[in-house]
Amino acid sequence: MRSAFRGFVFLLTLGFVSPVSIHPASAADLITFWDQPQRGGNSFNQAVPDQAYFNALADTGATWVRLTFSKWKATERDFLLGSADDYQAIPAADLALLRGALDRADKAGLKVVLAPLSLPGARWQQQNGGVFDQRLWSDPVYADQAVAFWSDLASALKDHPAIAAYNLINEPAPERGTGLAENGTAADRQAWYQKHRGTPRDLPALYEKLITAIRKTDPLTPVMLDAGFYANALSFDYWPSPLPAALADGRVLYAFHMYEPYEATSAPNMKRAEPYRYPGVELDYGTGRQIWNKAAVQAHISAPFDWARTQGIPANRLVAAEFGCMRFWSDCGRYLEDVTDILEKKSAHWAFYAFREDVWDGMDYELSPSEPSGRFYWLMEEGRGDELKRNGPLFEILGKRLKP
């Protein structure tokens, strides 16, 4: 496909979208949505969410959903991108599916943060044969394609009332493969940035280009920026300052993810003969060893807030956009309690990972830890997911925060 469909009006004239889904060109300035703490969940489903899904999330007390579309069945190779190898235009049928999902979220009373897993030259590893796609971080042609993609998407969706932010890319990792330690020292990160500043690995520079392009067509919708190294909470501290476009714009949010200590919260820990425990596990961190307890979790989460304060960025522009732990982990409840307690005391925006994911049950806290994965996959394959018992005690921890 080589024809460019720039804007929703073209889609309407081609008959791909029903006139009833048009929203008037009077979108509110939704940065005000973020003036007060907002709590939500992540939607990383393979199937396009239906109305019942969004209604169920809203019923938990969530006010927003961080929605990725990259797993949905695409018209071409990659959903919305056509091809991450060579972006030309947004496939109209893909955009129609996305607009339908946004309409349903809006009907449920949820605000939406759009979060692509892939951009041109950075196809999500799980859709790339397990290979980390470095092209966006090595070839400037893909930055230009990413600019074109976000310009097209913002033009098409700028007036949709559900959208509370564009999260420009999920978990960017330009640092990967360059020798920088993920949880290394601030000095190491800053030295790394000085070495790579002005190259395709310059994440702040890429964000600057994307924001500038978006604002040419959409002056109001907030933009959410993940920190580098997979949205690691430490990785803002190499940014020399807020982006010029962000300072001029005033509608920028800064996002981080919280899974540390990853060796304990993630699936590989469940395969150990004796899984790491929390609190108390001692693991490599920075230049030494870290004993992980609530104080250590708080120190890690506090890093982006400390950076924001030095840059004059209000705390209500920081978002813990993902956090979680394996539901089978015996210490998951204690971990969720500590993380949410810390975030609540900071009056932070947050979204747990994940709400009723349809192809993986590892972080579905509505399920009991005793609910076997085999039964989950069997019922989902049979189209009988509604038979799963959603009475897991872990969700009570989140529920009391979602409905304070």
C-alpha positions as CSV (number, residue, x, y, z in Angstrom):
1,M,0.0,0.0,0.0
2,R,1.5,3.3,-1.0
3,S,-1.5,5.8,-0.9
4,A,-1.4,8.0,2.2
5,F,-4.7,8.4,4.0
6,R,-4.0,11.6,6.0
7,G,-6.9,12.2,8.3
8,F,-10.2,10.7,9.2
9,V,-12.2,12.6,6.6
10,F,-10.5,10.6,3.8
11,L,-11.4,7.3,5.6
12,L,-15.0,8.4,5.8
13,T,-15.2,9.2,2.1
14,L,-13.8,5.8,1.3
15,G,-16.5,4.2,3.3
16,F,-14.3,2.5,5.9
17,V,-15.8,4.3,8.9
18,S,-19.4,4.9,9.7
19,P,-20.5,8.5,10.0
20,V,-21.9,7.8,13.5
21,S,-18.4,7.4,14.9
22,I,-17.4,10.9,14.0
23,H,-16.8,13.1,17.0
24,P,-17.1,16.9,16.7
25,A,-13.8,18.8,16.4
26,S,-14.1,20.2,19.9
27,A,-11.8,17.9,22.0
28,A,-11.2,19.1,25.5
29,D,-7.8,20.0,26.8
30,L,-7.3,16.7,28.6
31,I,-4.2,17.6,30.4
32,T,-6.6,18.7,33.2
33,F,-7.6,15.0,33.6
34,W,-4.1,14.5,35.0
35,D,-4.3,17.2,37.6
36,Q,-5.7,14.8,40.1
37,P,-4.4,11.2,40.8
38,Q,-5.8,8.7,38.2
39,R,-5.7,5.0,38.7
40,G,-6.1,2.5,35.9
41,G,-5.1,-0.8,34.2
42,N,-3.2,-2.0,31.2
43,S,-4.9,-3.7,28.3
44,F,-2.4,-5.8,26.3
45,N,-4.9,-8.2,24.7
46,Q,-4.7,-10.0,21.5
47,A,-8.4,-9.6,20.8
48,V,-9.9,-6.2,20.3
49,P,-11.6,-5.4,23.6
50,D,-15.4,-5.6,23.6
51,Q,-17.8,-3.4,25.6
52,A,-18.0,-6.0,28.4
53,Y,-14.2,-5.7,28.9
54,F,-14.2,-2.0,29.2
55,N,-17.3,-2.0,31.4
56,A,-15.6,-4.6,33.7
57,L,-12.5,-2.4,34.0
58,A,-14.6,0.7,34.8
59,D,-16.5,-1.3,37.4
60,T,-13.2,-1.8,39.4
61,G,-13.0,2.0,39.9
62,A,-10.4,2.5,37.2
63,T,-10.6,5.9,35.4
64,W,-8.2,5.1,32.6
65,V,-6.8,2.3,30.5
66,R,-3.4,2.1,28.9
67,L,-4.3,0.5,25.6
68,T,-2.0,-1.3,23.2
69,F,-3.2,-2.3,19.8
70,S,-0.1,-3.9,18.5
71,K,-1.2,-7.5,19.2
72,W,-4.5,-7.1,17.3
73,K,-4.9,-8.9,14.0
74,A,-3.5,-6.5,11.3
75,T,-4.7,-5.8,7.8
76,E,-1.0,-6.1,6.7
77,R,2.1,-7.1,8.7
78,D,1.9,-4.8,11.7
79,F,-1.3,-3.3,13.1
80,L,-1.7,0.4,12.2
81,L,1.9,0.6,10.8
82,G,1.2,-1.5,7.8
83,S,4.8,-2.6,8.0
84,A,7.4,-1.6,10.7
85,D,10.0,-2.3,7.9
86,D,8.7,0.6,5.7
87,Y,5.8,2.7,7.1
88,Q,3.8,4.4,4.3
89,A,0.3,5.0,5.8
90,I,-2.1,3.8,8.4
91,P,-4.3,1.0,7.0
92,A,-7.9,2.3,7.1
93,A,-9.4,-1.0,8.3
94,D,-7.0,-1.1,11.3
95,L,-7.8,2.5,12.2
96,A,-11.5,1.7,12.1
97,L,-11.0,-1.1,14.6
98,L,-9.1,1.2,16.9
99,R,-11.8,3.9,16.7
100,G,-14.4,1.3,17.6
101,A,-12.4,0.3,20.7
102,L,-12.0,4.0,21.7
103,D,-15.8,4.4,21.3
104,R,-16.4,1.5,23.6
105,A,-14.0,2.8,26.2
106,D,-15.6,6.2,26.0
107,K,-19.0,4.6,26.5
108,A,-17.7,2.8,29.6
109,G,-16.5,6.2,31.0
110,L,-12.8,5.3,30.7
111,K,-10.0,7.6,29.4
112,V,-7.5,6.0,27.1
113,V,-3.7,6.2,26.8
114,L,-2.6,4.8,23.4
115,A,0.6,2.8,23.7
116,P,2.1,1.1,20.6
117,L,4.5,-1.7,21.3
118,S,6.1,-1.1,17.9
119,L,7.3,1.8,15.8
120,P,8.9,1.8,12.4
121,G,12.3,0.1,12.8
122,A,11.4,-1.1,16.3
123,R,9.1,-4.0,15.9
124,W,8.1,-5.5,19.2
125,Q,10.5,-8.4,20.0
126,Q,7.7,-11.0,20.5
127,Q,6.5,-10.2,16.9
128,N,10.0,-10.2,15.5
129,G,11.1,-13.8,16.0
130,G,12.4,-13.1,19.5
131,V,15.0,-10.7,18.1
132,F,15.4,-7.2,19.5
133,D,14.8,-4.7,16.7
134,Q,17.6,-2.1,16.8
135,R,16.9,-0.3,13.5
136,L,15.1,2.7,15.0
137,W,18.2,3.2,17.3
138,S,20.7,2.9,14.5
139,D,19.2,4.3,11.2
140,P,17.7,7.9,11.1
141,V,15.3,6.9,8.3
142,Y,13.1,5.1,10.8
143,A,12.9,8.2,13.0
144,D,11.4,10.0,10.0
145,Q,8.9,7.2,9.5
146,A,8.0,7.3,13.2
147,V,7.3,11.0,12.8
148,A,5.1,10.3,9.8
149,F,3.2,7.6,11.7
150,W,2.5,9.7,14.7
151,S,1.6,12.7,12.6
152,D,-1.0,10.5,10.7
153,L,-2.4,9.0,13.9
154,A,-2.7,12.3,15.7
155,S,-4.5,13.8,12.7
156,A,-6.9,10.9,12.6
157,L,-7.7,10.7,16.3
158,K,-7.2,14.3,17.7
159,D,-10.9,14.9,18.3
160,H,-11.8,11.6,20.0
161,P,-13.1,12.3,23.5
162,A,-11.7,9.1,25.0
163,I,-8.0,9.8,24.5
164,A,-6.2,11.2,27.5
165,A,-2.6,10.8,26.1
166,Y,-0.5,9.4,23.3
167,N,2.2,7.2,24.9
168,L,4.7,7.5,22.0
169,I,6.3,4.1,22.4
170,N,6.2,1.4,25.0
171,E,9.5,0.6,26.8
172,P,12.0,2.1,24.4
173,A,15.5,0.7,24.9
174,P,18.1,2.6,22.8
175,E,20.6,1.7,25.5
176,R,20.4,-2.0,25.0
177,G,23.5,-3.7,23.5
178,T,25.7,-0.7,24.1
179,G,27.4,-1.9,27.3
180,L,25.4,0.3,29.7
181,A,24.1,-1.5,32.8
182,E,20.3,-1.2,33.2
183,N,20.4,-0.3,36.9
184,G,23.9,1.2,36.8
185,T,25.0,4.6,38.2
186,A,23.7,8.0,37.3
187,A,27.2,8.9,36.2
188,D,27.4,6.0,33.8
189,R,24.0,6.9,32.3
190,Q,25.0,10.5,31.8
191,A,28.3,9.5,30.3
192,W,26.5,7.1,28.0
193,Y,24.1,9.9,26.9
194,Q,27.0,12.3,26.1
195,K,28.5,9.6,23.9
196,H,25.3,9.0,22.0
197,R,23.7,12.4,22.0
198,G,22.8,13.5,18.5
199,T,22.8,9.9,17.2
200,P,19.7,7.7,16.5
201,R,20.0,6.5,20.1
202,D,19.2,9.9,21.5
203,L,15.7,9.2,22.9
204,P,15.0,12.8,24.0
205,A,15.8,14.0,20.5
206,L,13.4,11.4,19.0
207,Y,10.7,12.5,21.4
208,E,11.3,16.1,20.5
209,K,10.7,15.3,16.8
210,L,7.6,13.3,17.5
211,I,6.1,16.0,19.8
212,T,6.8,18.7,17.3
213,A,5.1,16.7,14.5
214,I,2.1,15.9,16.6
215,R,1.5,19.5,17.6
216,K,1.3,20.6,14.0
217,T,-1.9,18.6,13.7
218,D,-3.1,18.1,17.3
219,P,-2.4,21.0,19.7
220,L,-4.2,19.6,22.7
221,T,-3.9,15.9,23.3
222,P,-1.3,15.2,26.1
223,V,1.8,13.2,25.2
224,M,3.3,10.5,27.5
225,L,7.0,9.7,27.3
226,D,8.5,6.5,28.6
227,A,11.9,6.6,30.2
228,G,14.7,4.7,28.4
229,F,15.9,1.2,29.1
230,Y,12.4,-0.3,29.1
231,A,10.9,2.6,31.0
232,N,13.2,2.1,33.9
233,A,12.5,4.5,36.7
234,L,16.2,5.5,36.9
235,S,16.5,6.4,33.2
236,F,15.3,10.0,33.2
237,D,18.3,11.2,35.1
238,Y,20.5,11.3,32.0
239,W,18.1,13.7,30.3
240,P,19.8,17.1,30.5
241,S,16.6,19.0,30.9
242,P,12.9,18.7,29.9
243,L,12.5,18.8,26.1
244,P,12.1,22.2,24.6
245,A,8.9,21.1,23.0
246,A,7.6,19.9,26.4
247,L,8.5,23.2,28.0
248,A,6.7,25.1,25.4
249,D,3.8,22.7,25.3
250,G,2.8,22.1,28.9
251,R,1.0,18.9,28.0
252,V,3.7,16.2,28.5
253,L,3.6,13.3,31.0
254,Y,6.7,11.3,32.0
255,A,6.1,7.5,32.5
256,F,8.1,4.7,34.2
257,H,7.4,1.0,34.9
258,M,8.0,-0.8,38.1
259,Y,9.0,-4.4,38.2
260,E,12.1,-4.2,40.3
261,P,13.6,-6.4,41.5
262,Y,12.8,-8.0,38.2
263,E,14.6,-11.2,39.1
264,A,12.0,-11.8,41.8
265,T,8.8,-10.4,40.3
266,S,9.0,-12.0,36.9
267,A,8.2,-15.4,35.5
268,P,11.7,-16.9,35.6
269,N,11.6,-16.7,39.4
270,M,8.8,-19.2,39.4
271,K,11.1,-21.7,37.8
272,R,13.7,-21.6,40.6
273,A,13.8,-24.5,43.0
274,E,13.6,-21.9,45.8
275,P,12.1,-18.6,44.3
276,Y,13.5,-15.3,45.5
277,R,11.5,-13.9,48.4
278,Y,10.3,-10.4,49.2
279,P,11.2,-8.6,51.3
280,G,14.7,-9.6,52.0
281,V,16.2,-10.9,48.8
282,E,19.7,-9.6,48.0
283,L,20.4,-9.0,44.3
284,D,22.9,-7.2,42.1
285,Y,21.9,-3.5,41.7
286,G,24.0,-0.6,40.5
287,T,27.6,-1.2,41.4
288,G,26.9,-3.5,44.3
289,R,24.2,-5.6,46.0
290,Q,20.8,-4.4,47.1
291,I,18.5,-5.9,49.8
292,W,15.0,-5.5,48.5
293,N,12.4,-4.3,51.0
294,K,9.9,-1.5,51.0
295,A,12.6,1.1,51.5
296,A,14.5,-0.1,48.4
297,V,11.3,-0.1,46.4
298,Q,10.6,3.4,47.5
299,A,14.1,4.6,46.6
300,H,13.7,3.1,43.1
301,I,10.2,4.6,42.5
302,S,11.4,8.0,43.9
303,A,14.1,8.4,41.3
304,P,11.8,10.0,38.5
305,F,10.1,12.2,41.1
306,D,13.5,13.4,42.3
307,W,14.5,14.1,38.7
308,A,11.2,15.9,38.0
309,R,11.6,18.1,41.1
310,T,15.1,19.3,40.0
311,Q,13.7,20.1,36.5
312,G,10.7,22.0,37.8
313,I,8.2,19.4,36.6
314,P,5.1,19.0,38.8
315,A,4.7,15.6,40.4
316,N,1.3,15.2,38.8
317,R,3.0,14.9,35.5
318,L,4.7,11.6,36.5
319,V,3.0,8.3,35.8
320,A,3.7,4.8,37.0
321,A,2.3,3.3,33.8
322,E,3.0,-0.3,34.6
323,F,3.8,-2.4,37.7
324,G,3.1,-5.9,38.8
325,C,4.3,-9.4,39.8
326,M,3.5,-13.0,39.0
327,R,0.3,-14.0,40.7
328,F,1.8,-17.4,41.6
329,W,4.6,-15.8,43.6
330,S,4.0,-16.2,47.3
331,D,5.1,-12.6,47.9
332,C,3.2,-10.9,45.2
333,G,0.6,-9.6,47.6
334,R,3.2,-8.0,49.9
335,Y,4.9,-6.5,46.8
336,L,1.7,-5.0,45.4
337,E,0.8,-3.6,48.8
338,D,4.2,-1.9,49.1
339,V,4.2,-0.5,45.5
340,T,0.7,0.9,45.7
341,D,1.2,2.3,49.1
342,I,4.3,4.2,47.9
343,L,2.5,5.5,44.8
344,E,-0.6,6.5,46.8
345,K,1.6,8.5,49.2
346,K,3.1,10.3,46.3
347,S,-0.4,11.0,44.9
348,A,0.9,9.4,41.7
349,H,-1.0,8.3,38.6
350,W,-0.7,4.6,38.1
351,A,-1.9,1.6,36.0
352,F,-1.4,-2.0,37.1
353,Y,-0.3,-4.7,34.6
354,A,-2.6,-6.1,33.4
355,F,-6.4,-6.4,33.2
356,R,-7.8,-9.7,32.0
357,E,-5.0,-10.3,29.4
358,D,-6.4,-13.0,27.0
359,V,-3.2,-14.8,26.0
360,W,-1.3,-14.8,29.3
361,D,-2.5,-15.2,32.9
362,G,0.7,-14.5,34.8
363,M,-0.4,-11.1,36.1
364,D,-4.1,-11.5,36.1
365,Y,-4.8,-10.7,39.8
366,E,-8.5,-11.5,39.6
367,L,-7.5,-15.1,39.3
368,S,-6.6,-17.1,42.4
369,P,-3.0,-18.1,42.7
370,S,-4.4,-21.6,42.9
371,E,-6.1,-21.3,39.5
372,P,-3.8,-23.4,37.2
373,S,-2.5,-21.8,34.0
374,G,-3.6,-24.9,32.0
375,R,-7.2,-24.3,32.8
376,F,-6.9,-20.7,31.9
377,Y,-5.5,-21.5,28.4
378,W,-8.0,-24.3,27.9
379,L,-11.0,-22.1,28.7
380,M,-9.6,-19.2,26.6
381,E,-9.1,-21.5,23.6
382,E,-12.6,-22.8,24.0
383,G,-14.0,-19.3,24.1
384,R,-15.2,-19.9,27.6
385,G,-13.1,-17.4,29.5
386,D,-16.1,-16.1,31.3
387,E,-16.1,-19.4,33.3
388,L,-12.9,-18.4,35.0
389,K,-13.4,-17.6,38.7
390,R,-12.4,-14.1,39.3
391,N,-12.2,-14.0,43.1
392,G,-8.5,-13.9,43.6
393,P,-7.3,-12.2,46.8
394,L,-4.6,-10.2,45.0
395,F,-7.1,-8.0,43.3
396,E,-8.5,-7.0,46.6
397,I,-5.2,-5.1,47.2
398,L,-5.7,-3.2,44.0
399,G,-9.4,-2.8,44.5
400,K,-9.1,-0.9,47.7
401,R,-6.9,1.6,45.9
402,L,-9.1,1.8,42.8
403,K,-12.1,2.5,44.9
404,P,-10.6,4.5,47.9
